């Protein structure tokens, strides 16, 4: 599933093509994906200017004067900028046309979503899918002190707390494993048992890991490609994720793999305490 870096890479790729552009048409080739498309989407968007692009967690945002479009890539979705006249393929479900180009959404498994939030419904932050999200990990107010304060009553394992998304958003499975390794924290450790000093290391590791993944175009996930059709290459520098049995890049002992909450966790039992 595309995680925060993949969505941010997508946003950065789309922004030069969409920022300030006027939507000239909307083509819906099915009724919806995970949820139905807004029925009046062509009327809502046609003739309207895209003021800016944004991201909240794993949601891509297109901001208009009268509201915002929320796009989630689901498990297999991706967005590309293509010539508007290019014929649609089997899993191309939605086009947002801007002149001679189109923002095309492709989603083979159809777990993605396209939703509309009108300004008359209140602040976008109060949308039902956004209001429970934690802080953005790349913002200045995310730091070790914040993590420490928010975790004092959390007895769950730190990796599960990171994945929950209500304290910090967008630290998915890959990047949680990598960040915990960098901070030398064992993923099974109860969140409330971790010291302030170690949380300062973890917050720094999360920021560094996500920023490096964005710079490298995200990870090559099975179905993810960027706006330009290319996959990222961050996976080439994984320290532990998907490296079970291989030597740790620091101590050369075998990387371990366990299951936490139905997700695979990778760590080094020697380096992480």
N, C-alpha and C positions, 0 to 999 in steps of 0.2 A: 504494500500500500504506500503511495506517495506520502512522505512525511513533510515536516515544515521546510527543510531545505529544498525539496523538489518543488513545492508550491511557490516558494519565494523565487527560485530560479525561473519558474514559469511566469510569475508576475513581472520580473525584470525583463524577460524576453518579450512580453506582450506590450509593456508600457509604451515604448517608442511608436508602436503601430496604432495604439488606441487612445492615448492621452490627447484630449482636445478634439477628437474626431466625432463626426456626427453619424449616428446609426442610420443607414439608408434602407435597411430591411432585416427581417428575422425569418429564418426558415426552420420550422420544426418538423422533423420527419417521423416523429412518433409522439404519443401523448405525454410521455415523461420517462423518467429513469427510476430512481428509488422512490421518488414522489412525482406526482403529475407536474408538468410544466405549468406556470401561470397561464391561465386561459387567454388573457388579453396581452400576452407578452409583445406581440408585434406592435400593437397599438401603444403600449407603454413606452417602447424604446424607439420606434421609428421617428426620425426627425429630431431626436434628442442628442445632446452633446455629452460625451463621456468626459466628466470633469477630471477624474483621476482614477488610478488603480490602487488597490490596497490589499492587505492580507490580515486576517485574524485567525491565529492558529493555522489550521489546514484549509481554511476557507479563503478563496480568492474573491475579491470585492471589486465591482465596477460601480463607481459613484456617479450618479446623475443629479441634476438639480432637484428632482422630485422624489428621489429614492435611491436604493442601491440594489444591485444584482449580486446574489451570493452564489458562488459556484464551488462545488465540492467534487474532487476527482474520483472519489470512491476507491475501489480496489484496483481498477484497471484503466481509469480515464486519463486522457491527456488533451491538451489544447494546442492548436497550431494556427498560424497565420498563413492562409493560402489564397491564391487567386479566386475571386468570387465565382468565376465560371467553371472552376475545376469540378468534375463530376464527383458526387459523393460515393464513398465506399460503403460496404455493408453496415459497419458499426458507426458511421458518421451520423449523429442524431440531431445536431443543432448547429445552425450557422447564425452568427450575428454579423451582418454585412456592414462594412464601412467603405463606401465607394467601390473601388476595384478589388478590394480585399475582403476576406471573411475570417472571422474568428470561428474556427470549427471545433466542436467538441466530439471526440471519439471515445466510446466507452463500451468495449465488448461485453463486459459482465453486467453493465447497467446498474451499478451500485452508486453511481454519481448522483449529483443533484444540482438543479438550477432553481433558485427561489428568488422572489422579489420582496423587498421590504420598503414599503412606502413611507415617506416622511410623516404622513399623517398618523402612522402607527406608533410614533414616538422615536426616541433615539435608537440608532442601529444597535448599540451595545446591549439593548434590552430585548433584542430578538431572541426567541426561545432557544435557538441553537448556539447563541453566543453568550448569553448572560451568565452562564455557569462556568465559563472558561477562566482559567488562571491568568497570571500576568504573562506577558510576552518575554521570553528568555533573553532576547537581544536588546531589551530596553534597559535603561540605566537603573530603574527601580528594582530590577531583579539582581539580587546579590546574596552573599552567604548569610547575612543577618536576616534577610527576609525568609530564606529557606529554614533557618534555625527556628525562628519564631513560629512559622506555620506548621512545623513538624512536631511540636512538643507533645501533642496528644495523639500522634500517629504511631500505632504499634505495628503497622504493616511494614513489610520489607521496603527498603528505600527505592528499589527499582519499580515496585508496584505503585508507590506514591508518585513517582515521576510520571509514570504512564497514565495515572488517573486523570491528569489534566486540570484539576480544580485548584492546584497551587501554582503550577507553571504549565503552560500550554505548549504543545508541539514537540515535546521531547519524546519521540516515539521509540520503538524497540531497538532499532539499530543504534541510535544516537545516545540512548540511555546506557546501553552496554559499554559503548566506547567512552562516554564521559565518566562513568564509574571507574573504569580501568585507569583513566588518566588521573583521577583523584585518589586512586589506590583504596577505594572503598568496596568491600565485598557486597554484591547485590542483595544478599539475603539479610543484611543487617537491618534491624528495626530502625525506622526513621527517627524515632524519639531518642535513640541511644547515640546518635552521631553528634559530635561536638561542634561548636561554632567554628572553630578553626578548620575542621574537616569540611564543613559546609561551605566555607569561603573557598576552599580548594575546588569543591564540586561545582559551585556556581561559575567559577572561572573556567573550569573544564567544559561545562555545558556551552558557554558562550564560544569558546575557542573551537570546539568540535563543530558546532552548527555553522559558524562563520567559515571555517575551512571547507565544510561540505558544500556550502553555497558557492564559494569561490571555484570549487572543482565541479560544479554542475550537478550536485547531488549524487546519489548512488544509482548504479545500474540495476534497477529493480526489473522484474520480469516484464511488466507491461508499460513501464514509464519511459517516455521520451520527452525532451524539452520542446520548446516552440519551434526550434530549428530542426527537429527530428533526430537530434543526437542525444545519446545517453550520457549521464555523468560518469565520473571515474573515481569518486571518493572511495569506493569499495576496494580500490587497489592499495589503499593505505590503512585498511582496518587493522587495529591492534588485536582485537579479540573476536569481534562479531563474525559468525560463520567460519570460525577457524578451529573448531573442536578437534583435539588431537594433534594439532600443529604446534610447533614450539612458540612459546611466548616471545615476542620481539625484544623483551628486556632480559628475562632470566632463562629462556630457552626450555622451561618446563612445559608440559603439554597444557594447552588451553582446555578448560573444562566446559561442559554443556549441561545445563539443568533445565527443568520446566518450571516456570512461575506464571500462574494465572493463564495457562494454556499457551504461553509464549515461550520461545526458546531464549535462554539467557546464556551468554558466554562470558567467562572470566578466568583470571589466573589466580589459583588458590594460594600461590606463593607471594605474588605482588600485591594482592588485594586483601586487606584485613578488616 
